[in-house]
Structure formats: structure tokens, C-alpha cells
Amino acid sequence: MNADDIIIRVENLYAGYDDVAIQENVNFDVRRGEVFGILGGSGCGKSTLLKHMIGLNDPISGHVYIHGDDIVTADDAKRATILRRFGVMYQSGALFGSMTLLENVRLPLEEYTGLPDDAIDLIARMKLELVGLEAFTGHLPAELSGGMQKRAGIARAMALDPEILFMDEPSSGLDPITAASLDATIRRLSDNLGVTFVIVTHDLGSIFVATDRVILLDRRAKGIIAQGDPRKLRDETDDPRVRAFFRREVEAQAA
């Protein structure tokens, strides 16, 4: 693999709170243009890892490189440049309830660009069209279904054309059909636009459709116990912990 293919590199990361490590010596790469999954059971630290990757939390030690720049050691000016390179969609979608979808998507463009108003309006409408919400620009979030709110969250996260999009539990609270539709949206955006996705999830119902590679975190191991193609991990692993994790998904499908 060419080094230029690596868009995110996590090295020797010890992540936690108040010097208490939840994960120890975590190492992995994310390749440009792939959909990368962070998996694991409750309490294993998936969201903690995400917060460290996007610079919300400082690690106990270690490094997170985005495009070769270490977000951990970057000064304020450099960190601001790094933050512009990615978007984040939080579990709730984090839309402003008093603003229409169009106004929500316009917000980062108004804050971080000097574009004229008509250009901002056009870009915001294009982002909503990408996720199939062009007919709902004037709606408030409360007037939409949960799945539509999640897609609107993706549109806003993509407003500044980031190369990387981090997503925290995107299918949480969605019924299986709506979750599958969201998975298809993620897959389409990755395939058509080359966006790199990093998705945190414990829902195995969709990872075989949406993700190219994954890491599997384990609470007791305090780190990664498996990484690679999720289909191969499911079918070929010799690790009983990995087998048990994926067996829950197989059993759920059979039910």
C-alpha cells in the first residue's frame, strides 16, 4: 500500500480520562476513500476513541495524524486547519431545532467562508440534494423522520467539502429499513465522491453493506483485538472473542 493512500494514522494511542486508560497502545490506519468501521460492545471506548481522533479530547499519550499532521501536538492555528479537513455527524444529528434544514446546512458555510449569500444557498441546496432531501429545505428537524434527520446531519457535515466524515452511531434509533437506506447513502457518497468515512457503531446489522474495513475494540483487552475485512473476520477468525461478537449478528439475522 502506498503511503499516500493513508489519510489517517493512529499511533501508540493511550486514550482515556484523568490518566485512566480505556484503550492502550492503539495502532491503525484509515485509507483514502474507504468506509472504515470502529466496532465493539458497550463500554469498550468506541466514542472515546472518536473524540480523540477529532481532537475533542487529548490522549494520555500517542498521536493521531490526519493528512500527516498530528492533531495532538498541533498549535491552535494548525489545529484549525486540520479541523477544516473533516466533518462530524454526531449520534443525534445535532441539528438546530429552530432552523430549517437549509439554514442548518448553510450555517458552516456562513461561519467559515466568505462566499456571497446566493452561492451559500446553492451549495447548501446541493448538499441536501446529495442525501435526497432537496424537497425538504424549508422543513424544521422536528417535522422529519429520524432517518431524514440523520441524512440532514450528513449534509451539514459535508457543507465544507471535507475529505473525511466521522460518524458516531449513525443508525442508532432507526428501524432496519431506515438504517439500510442510510447505509446505502453512505456507500453511495463514498463510491461517487471519494469521501472517507469513519463510522463508530455497535450495530452489526449493516456493517457488511457499509464498511470496507473495521477494527474491533474489546473492553477487557483495552484495545484492538481484530482488524480487517469484516466478512473475513466473521468467517475466518480463530479468536473466540471475535467469533462471539460476530455470532450475535448471525443469530439476529437468523431470528
C-alpha positions as CSV (number, residue, x, y, z in Angstrom):
1,M,0.0,0.0,0.0
2,N,1.3,3.4,-1.0
3,A,1.8,5.8,1.9
4,D,-0.2,8.4,0.0
5,D,-3.2,6.1,0.4
6,I,-3.2,6.6,4.2
7,I,-5.3,9.6,5.2
8,I,-5.5,8.9,9.0
9,R,-2.9,7.2,11.1
10,V,-3.3,6.4,14.8
11,E,0.0,5.6,16.6
12,N,0.6,4.2,20.1
13,L,-2.6,5.9,21.4
14,Y,-3.5,5.7,25.0
15,A,-7.0,7.1,25.4
16,G,-9.0,7.8,28.5
17,Y,-9.9,10.3,31.1
18,D,-7.9,11.7,34.0
19,D,-4.9,9.5,33.2
20,V,-7.1,6.3,33.4
21,A,-6.6,4.5,30.1
22,I,-9.7,3.0,28.4
23,Q,-7.6,1.9,25.4
24,E,-3.9,1.2,25.4
25,N,-1.3,1.2,22.6
26,V,-3.9,1.5,19.8
27,N,-2.5,1.5,16.2
28,F,-4.3,1.5,12.9
29,D,-4.5,3.3,9.6
30,V,-7.5,4.6,7.5
31,R,-7.1,4.6,3.8
32,R,-8.3,7.3,1.5
33,G,-11.8,6.8,0.1
34,E,-12.8,3.8,2.3
35,V,-15.6,3.3,4.8
36,F,-13.9,2.4,8.0
37,G,-15.8,1.0,11.0
38,I,-14.9,1.2,14.7
39,L,-16.8,-1.7,16.3
40,G,-17.2,-3.1,19.8
41,G,-19.6,-3.8,22.6
42,S,-20.8,-1.3,25.1
43,G,-18.2,0.3,27.3
44,C,-15.2,-0.6,25.0
45,G,-14.5,3.0,24.3
46,K,-15.6,3.5,20.7
47,S,-16.9,7.0,21.2
48,T,-13.9,7.8,23.4
49,L,-11.6,6.9,20.5
50,L,-13.6,9.0,18.1
51,K,-13.4,12.0,20.4
52,H,-9.6,11.6,20.5
53,M,-9.4,11.3,16.7
54,I,-11.3,14.5,16.1
55,G,-9.4,16.5,18.7
56,L,-12.1,16.9,21.3
57,N,-10.1,15.0,23.9
58,D,-6.3,14.9,24.3
59,P,-4.8,11.5,24.7
60,I,-2.8,10.3,27.7
61,S,-0.1,9.7,25.1
62,G,0.2,8.8,21.4
63,H,-0.5,10.5,18.1
64,V,-3.4,11.0,15.6
65,Y,-2.2,12.0,12.1
66,I,-4.6,13.4,9.6
67,H,-3.0,14.0,6.2
68,G,0.3,13.7,8.0
69,D,-0.4,16.4,10.5
70,D,-0.6,15.4,14.2
71,I,-3.8,16.8,15.7
72,V,-2.4,16.0,19.2
73,T,0.6,18.3,19.0
74,A,-0.7,21.0,16.6
75,D,-0.8,24.6,17.8
76,D,-4.1,26.4,17.6
77,A,-3.6,27.7,14.0
78,K,-2.5,24.3,12.7
79,R,-5.4,22.6,14.5
80,A,-7.9,24.9,12.9
81,T,-6.5,23.9,9.5
82,I,-6.8,20.2,10.4
83,L,-10.3,20.6,11.6
84,R,-11.4,22.1,8.3
85,R,-10.4,18.8,6.6
86,F,-13.1,16.7,8.2
87,G,-16.8,16.8,9.1
88,V,-18.5,15.2,12.1
89,M,-22.0,13.8,12.3
90,Y,-23.0,13.1,15.9
91,Q,-25.4,10.4,17.1
92,S,-28.3,12.8,17.4
93,G,-27.7,14.6,14.2
94,A,-27.2,17.7,16.3
95,L,-29.4,19.9,14.1
96,F,-30.7,23.2,15.4
97,G,-34.4,22.7,16.0
98,S,-35.4,26.3,15.4
99,M,-33.7,26.4,12.0
100,T,-34.9,24.8,8.7
101,L,-32.8,22.2,7.0
102,L,-31.5,24.7,4.5
103,E,-30.5,27.1,7.4
104,N,-28.8,24.3,9.2
105,V,-26.6,23.3,6.2
106,R,-25.9,27.0,5.4
107,L,-24.5,27.6,8.9
108,P,-20.9,26.3,8.5
109,L,-20.7,28.0,5.1
110,E,-21.7,31.3,6.7
111,E,-19.3,30.9,9.5
112,Y,-16.2,29.6,7.7
113,T,-16.3,31.0,4.2
114,G,-16.7,34.5,2.7
115,L,-19.0,33.3,-0.1
116,P,-21.9,35.5,-1.2
117,D,-25.3,34.6,0.0
118,D,-26.6,33.2,-3.3
119,A,-23.5,30.9,-3.5
120,I,-24.0,29.6,0.0
121,D,-27.7,29.0,-0.7
122,L,-26.8,27.0,-3.9
123,I,-24.2,24.9,-2.1
124,A,-26.5,24.1,0.8
125,R,-29.2,23.0,-1.6
126,M,-26.7,20.8,-3.5
127,K,-25.7,19.1,-0.2
128,L,-29.3,18.4,0.7
129,E,-29.9,17.0,-2.8
130,L,-26.9,14.6,-2.4
131,V,-28.8,13.0,0.5
132,G,-32.2,13.0,-1.1
133,L,-33.7,15.9,0.9
134,E,-33.9,18.6,-1.8
135,A,-37.7,18.7,-1.3
136,F,-37.5,19.4,2.4
137,T,-35.3,22.5,2.5
138,G,-37.9,24.6,4.4
139,H,-38.8,21.9,7.0
140,L,-37.7,22.0,10.6
141,P,-36.0,19.0,12.0
142,A,-39.0,18.1,14.2
143,E,-41.1,17.7,11.0
144,L,-38.9,14.9,9.7
145,S,-38.3,11.3,10.5
146,G,-35.3,10.1,12.4
147,G,-33.6,8.8,9.2
148,M,-34.2,12.1,7.4
149,Q,-32.7,14.0,10.3
150,K,-29.6,11.8,10.2
151,R,-29.3,12.4,6.4
152,A,-29.6,16.1,7.0
153,G,-26.8,15.8,9.6
154,I,-24.6,14.3,6.9
155,A,-25.5,17.1,4.5
156,R,-24.4,19.7,7.1
157,A,-21.2,17.8,7.9
158,M,-20.4,17.8,4.2
159,A,-21.1,21.5,3.7
160,L,-17.4,22.5,3.6
161,D,-16.5,19.6,1.3
162,P,-14.4,17.6,3.8
163,E,-12.3,14.7,2.6
164,I,-13.2,12.8,5.8
165,L,-16.5,12.4,7.6
166,F,-16.7,11.0,11.1
167,M,-20.0,9.5,12.2
168,D,-21.0,8.4,15.7
169,E,-23.6,5.7,15.8
170,P,-25.4,6.8,12.6
171,S,-28.0,4.0,12.7
172,S,-28.8,4.4,16.4
173,G,-32.6,4.6,17.0
174,L,-33.5,3.8,13.4
175,D,-35.7,0.9,12.2
176,P,-33.9,-1.7,10.0
177,I,-35.3,-0.3,6.7
178,T,-34.4,3.2,7.5
179,A,-30.9,2.1,8.7
180,A,-30.4,0.2,5.4
181,S,-31.3,3.4,3.5
182,L,-28.8,5.4,5.5
183,D,-26.2,2.7,4.8
184,A,-26.9,3.0,1.1
185,T,-26.5,6.8,1.3
186,I,-23.1,6.4,3.0
187,R,-21.9,3.8,0.4
188,R,-23.1,6.0,-2.5
189,L,-21.3,9.1,-1.2
190,S,-18.1,7.1,-0.7
191,D,-18.2,5.5,-4.1
192,N,-19.3,8.6,-6.1
193,L,-17.5,11.4,-4.3
194,G,-14.5,9.5,-2.8
195,V,-15.3,10.7,0.8
196,T,-13.5,8.8,3.5
197,F,-15.9,7.7,6.3
198,V,-15.0,6.7,9.8
199,I,-18.1,5.1,11.4
200,V,-18.5,4.3,15.1
201,T,-21.1,1.6,15.7
202,H,-22.1,-1.4,17.7
203,D,-24.9,-2.3,15.3
204,L,-23.7,-5.2,13.2
205,G,-26.8,-5.3,11.0
206,S,-25.3,-3.0,8.4
207,I,-21.5,-3.2,8.6
208,F,-21.3,-5.8,5.9
209,V,-23.0,-3.5,3.5
210,A,-21.5,-0.2,4.5
211,T,-17.9,-0.8,5.6
212,D,-14.7,-1.9,3.8
213,R,-12.5,-2.5,6.8
214,V,-13.1,-2.4,10.6
215,I,-11.3,-2.5,13.9
216,L,-12.9,-4.4,16.8
217,L,-12.3,-3.0,20.3
218,D,-12.6,-5.0,23.5
219,R,-13.2,-3.6,26.9
220,R,-11.2,-6.2,28.8
221,A,-8.3,-6.1,26.4
222,K,-8.3,-2.2,26.4
223,G,-7.7,-2.1,22.7
224,I,-8.0,-3.6,19.3
225,I,-8.5,-7.4,19.2
226,A,-9.1,-7.7,15.4
227,Q,-8.9,-5.5,12.3
228,G,-9.6,-6.1,8.6
229,D,-12.4,-7.0,6.2
230,P,-15.5,-7.6,8.5
231,R,-16.6,-10.6,6.3
232,K,-13.2,-12.3,6.8
233,L,-13.2,-11.6,10.5
234,R,-16.7,-13.1,10.8
235,D,-15.9,-16.2,8.7
236,E,-12.2,-16.9,9.3
237,T,-11.2,-15.7,12.8
238,D,-9.7,-18.1,15.3
239,D,-10.2,-15.7,18.2
240,P,-13.3,-16.7,20.3
241,R,-13.9,-13.1,21.3
242,V,-14.2,-12.1,17.7
243,R,-16.4,-15.1,16.9
244,A,-18.7,-14.3,19.7
245,F,-19.0,-10.7,18.7
246,F,-20.0,-11.5,15.1
247,R,-22.1,-14.5,16.1
248,R,-24.6,-12.2,17.7
249,E,-25.2,-10.6,14.3
250,V,-25.6,-14.0,12.6
251,E,-28.0,-15.2,15.2
252,A,-30.0,-11.9,14.9
253,Q,-30.3,-12.4,11.1
254,A,-31.5,-16.0,11.6
255,A,-34.2,-14.9,14.1
